[in-house]
Amino acid sequence: MSQSGSGSNSSPDFKGDSDVATKPSSKSKFKALKKALGFGKKGEMSDREKRKREKKRMKNEIKQEKANFKRWQKEKNIERGREQYSYLQDLRRKSLRLDLYNVEDLKIRALKEMEIRWRVEDELAKGELEDRLRRLKSKEQHQISTANKGEQLRGQESKVTDEISTEEAKSLLRQSPKKSSKLPVVSGEIKPMPSKMRMMMSWDNECCKEWIWDYLEDHYGKYGDRSYLRYQVKHTNWFRGQGMFEMTEEEWEDWLGYPGVLVYWRLQSISVEEGP
C-alpha cells in the first residue's frame, strides 16, 4: 500500500516537471511563427505612426499660417479705416482756410496714395505667406520621401537578415543600389526658368516700356499722377528685359515711387510662375 501510494505521489510530480520543461520550446516556436508571418513589427508600426503625426503637424502649421494671415488682414483693415477717417476729419478742419477745389484734389490724391500703399503692403504680406507655405510643403514632401526610403531600406535589411547571416546581409546591403541611392532634396532643387520670364528677358527697351506702362494703367488707378509716370517711363532708355528682373525693390521705388514697387512684385511673381 505504501509503495503504491508513493508511486501515485511521484507520478504527478514527474508530469508537472515535464510540462514546465516543454513550455520554453513552445513559446520559441510560436515566436518564430509570428516572425515568419510578419507579425510583431513594432518598429515599423512606430515609424508609420510617427510619420502620420508629423504629417498632421505640418498640416496644422499650414492651417495656422493661413489663419494668422486672415487675422492680420482683419487688423489691417481696421487700422486703415481709422487712418482714413482721421485724415478726412483733419482735412475738413483745414478746409476753412483752403480753396474747395484744392481740398477735393488733396483728398483724391491722398486717398489714392493710401490705396497704393495698402496694396503694396498686401502684396508683400501675400508674398511672405506664399514663401512660408512653399517652405512648409517642401519640408513635408522631403520628410515623407525620406521616411519612405528609410522604411524600404529597413524592410530590405530585415528580410535579408532573416534569410542569411548578419555578415552576409551587411555585405549585400552595401552593394545594393537602393542603399547607395541619394534621397531627393526638395528644398535644394533648381527649377528651370519660367518660359514667360525667358521671353521677357529678351525684350528691348521699347517692349519693356510698353509692358510697364500697360501694367501701371491697370493697377495705378484713375487718380494717380499719370503724366509724371508716363514721362518717367517714356524717357527711360537704360535697360532691357533682363534689367527689369535685376532691379531691386529700392531701385524701382526710387524711380517710380509706390507704382514701381507694384511693378517689382509683379516681376517677382513672374519669376516663380510655372508652366508655359
C-alpha positions in Angstrom: 0.0 0.0 0.0 2.8 2.3 0.9 4.6 1.6 -2.3 1.6 2.2 -4.4 0.9 5.4 -2.5 4.4 6.6 -3.1 4.2 5.7 -6.7 1.0 7.6 -7.1 2.6 10.6 -5.5 5.6 10.5 -7.7 3.7 10.3 -10.9 2.1 13.8 -10.7 5.4 15.3 -9.7 7.1 13.9 -12.8 4.3 15.1 -15.1 4.4 18.6 -13.7 8.1 18.8 -14.3 7.6 17.6 -17.9 5.1 20.4 -18.6 7.4 23.1 -17.3 10.3 21.8 -19.4 8.3 21.9 -22.6 6.9 25.4 -22.3 10.0 27.4 -23.5 10.2 25.3 -26.6 6.5 26.0 -27.5 7.0 29.8 -26.9 10.1 29.9 -29.1 8.2 28.1 -31.9 5.3 30.5 -31.5 7.6 33.5 -31.8 9.3 32.0 -34.8 5.9 31.5 -36.4 4.9 35.1 -35.7 8.1 36.4 -37.2 7.7 34.2 -40.3 4.2 35.5 -40.8 5.3 39.1 -40.4 3.6 39.9 -37.1 5.0 41.9 -34.2 7.0 44.5 -36.2 6.7 47.2 -33.6 9.4 49.3 -35.1 7.6 49.7 -38.5 4.3 50.5 -36.8 6.0 53.1 -34.7 7.6 54.7 -37.8 4.2 54.8 -39.6 2.6 56.5 -36.6 5.4 58.9 -36.3 5.2 59.8 -40.0 1.4 60.2 -39.6 1.8 62.6 -36.6 4.4 64.6 -38.4 2.2 65.0 -41.5 -0.7 66.1 -39.3 1.6 68.6 -37.5 2.7 70.1 -40.9 -0.9 70.5 -42.0 -1.7 72.2 -38.7 1.2 74.6 -39.3 0.0 75.5 -42.8 -3.5 76.0 -41.4 -2.2 78.2 -38.7 -0.2 80.3 -41.2 -3.3 81.0 -43.2 -5.3 81.8 -40.1 -2.6 84.3 -39.0 -2.8 86.0 -42.4 -6.5 86.4 -42.2 -6.2 87.8 -38.7 -3.5 90.2 -40.0 -5.8 91.3 -42.8 -8.7 92.0 -40.4 -6.5 94.0 -38.1 -5.0 96.0 -41.0 -8.5 96.8 -42.4 -9.5 98.3 -39.0 -6.2 100.2 -38.8 -6.6 101.5 -42.3 -10.2 102.6 -41.7 -9.1 104.6 -38.7 -6.3 106.2 -40.7 -8.6 107.2 -43.5 -11.2 108.6 -41.1 -8.6 110.6 -39.2 -7.2 112.1 -42.4 -10.7 113.1 -43.7 -11.5 114.7 -40.3 -8.3 116.7 -40.3 -8.9 117.7 -43.9 -12.3 119.1 -43.0 -10.9 121.2 -40.3 -8.3 122.6 -42.7 -10.9 123.2 -45.4 -11.9 126.5 -43.8 -8.7 128.1 -45.0 -8.2 126.2 -48.2 -9.9 126.5 -51.6 -12.6 123.9 -52.2 -11.0 122.6 -55.4 -7.7 122.2 -53.6 -9.4 120.3 -50.8 -11.0 117.8 -53.2 -7.8 117.4 -55.1 -5.9 116.8 -51.9 -8.4 114.3 -50.8 -8.4 112.4 -54.0 -4.6 112.2 -54.2 -4.2 111.3 -50.5 -6.7 108.5 -50.6 -5.2 107.2 -53.8 -1.7 107.2 -52.2 -3.2 105.3 -49.2 -4.7 102.8 -51.5 -1.5 102.2 -53.3 0.5 101.9 -50.1 -2.0 99.4 -48.7 -1.9 97.4 -51.9 1.9 97.2 -51.7 1.6 96.1 -48.0 -0.9 93.4 -49.1 1.4 92.2 -51.9 4.3 92.0 -49.6 2.3 90.1 -46.9 0.9 87.7 -49.6 4.4 87.1 -51.0 5.8 86.3 -47.5 2.8 83.9 -46.8 3.4 82.1 -50.1 7.1 81.7 -49.3 6.3 80.3 -45.8 3.7 77.8 -47.2 6.1 76.8 -50.0 8.8 76.0 -47.5 6.5 74.1 -45.2 5.2 72.0 -48.2 8.7 71.3 -49.4 9.7 70.2 -45.9 6.7 67.9 -45.7 7.5 66.3 -49.1 11.1 65.9 -48.2 10.2 64.2 -44.8 7.7 61.9 -46.5 10.3 60.9 -49.1 13.0 60.3 -46.6 10.7 58.3 -44.3 9.5 56.1 -47.2 13.1 55.5 -48.4 14.1 54.6 -44.8 11.3 52.2 -44.4 12.2 50.5 -47.7 15.8 50.1 -46.5 14.8 48.8 -43.1 12.4 46.3 -44.7 15.1 45.1 -47.1 17.6 44.8 -44.3 15.2 42.8 -42.1 14.3 40.4 -45.0 17.9 39.7 -45.9 19.0 39.3 -42.3 16.3 36.7 -41.7 17.4 34.6 -44.7 21.2 34.7 -44.4 23.8 35.5 -41.8 24.3 39.0 -40.4 27.7 39.5 -42.1 26.4 38.4 -45.5 23.4 40.7 -45.1 25.6 43.7 -44.4 27.7 42.9 -47.4 24.7 42.6 -49.7 23.2 45.9 -48.4 26.4 47.8 -49.0 26.3 46.6 -52.7 22.6 47.3 -53.1 21.7 50.2 -55.4 18.9 51.2 -53.1 21.3 51.6 -50.2 23.6 53.8 -52.1 21.0 55.9 -53.9 20.6 59.5 -52.8 17.4 60.8 -51.3 15.7 63.7 -53.2 16.4 67.1 -51.6 13.2 69.1 -52.4 14.4 72.3 -50.8 17.6 72.3 -52.9 16.0 71.6 -56.2 16.9 74.0 -59.0 13.8 74.8 -61.1 14.0 75.9 -64.7 13.3 79.5 -65.6 9.7 80.1 -66.4 9.1 80.5 -70.1 7.3 83.8 -69.7 10.4 85.2 -67.8 12.7 83.9 -70.6 10.6 85.7 -73.2 10.5 89.0 -71.2 14.3 88.9 -70.5 14.9 89.1 -74.3 12.8 92.3 -74.7 14.3 95.5 -76.0 13.8 98.9 -74.3 10.6 99.7 -76.2 8.9 96.4 -75.3 9.8 96.9 -71.7 8.4 100.4 -71.5 5.2 99.3 -73.2 4.7 96.5 -70.7 5.4 98.7 -67.7 3.0 101.4 -68.8 0.2 98.9 -69.6 0.7 97.3 -66.1 0.6 100.7 -64.4 -2.5 101.8 -66.3 -4.3 98.7 -65.0 -3.1 98.9 -61.4 -2.3 102.5 -60.6 -5.9 103.7 -60.9 -7.7 106.7 -62.2 -6.4 109.5 -60.0 -2.7 108.8 -59.9 -0.1 111.3 -61.3 -0.2 109.6 -64.6 1.6 112.4 -66.5 4.7 112.1 -64.3 4.7 108.3 -64.6 4.3 108.5 -68.4 7.2 110.9 -68.6 9.4 108.7 -66.4 8.7 105.6 -68.4 8.8 107.2 -71.8 12.2 108.8 -71.3 13.9 105.7 -69.9 16.4 104.1 -72.3 18.9 102.5 -70.0 17.7 98.9 -69.5 16.5 95.8 -71.4 14.3 92.9 -70.3 16.9 91.3 -68.2 17.5 94.6 -66.4 13.9 94.7 -65.2 14.4 91.5 -63.3 17.7 92.6 -61.9 16.5 95.9 -60.4 15.9 95.8 -56.6 12.7 96.9 -54.9 14.5 100.1 -53.7 15.6 101.0 -57.3 12.0 100.6 -58.5 10.7 102.7 -55.7 13.3 105.4 -56.3 12.4 105.5 -60.0 8.5 105.3 -59.9 7.5 105.5 -56.2 4.8 103.1 -55.0 3.8 102.1 -58.5 7.4 101.0 -59.1 7.1 98.7 -56.1 3.9 97.1 -57.6 5.9 96.5 -60.9 8.7 94.9 -58.9 6.4 92.5 -57.1 4.7 91.6 -60.4 8.1 90.7 -61.9 8.9 88.7 -58.8 5.7 86.7 -59.2 6.5 86.1 -62.9 10.0 84.8 -62.0 8.4 82.0 -59.9 5.4 81.1 -62.1 5.5 77.7 -63.7 4.1 76.4 -66.9 4.3 77.7 -70.5 
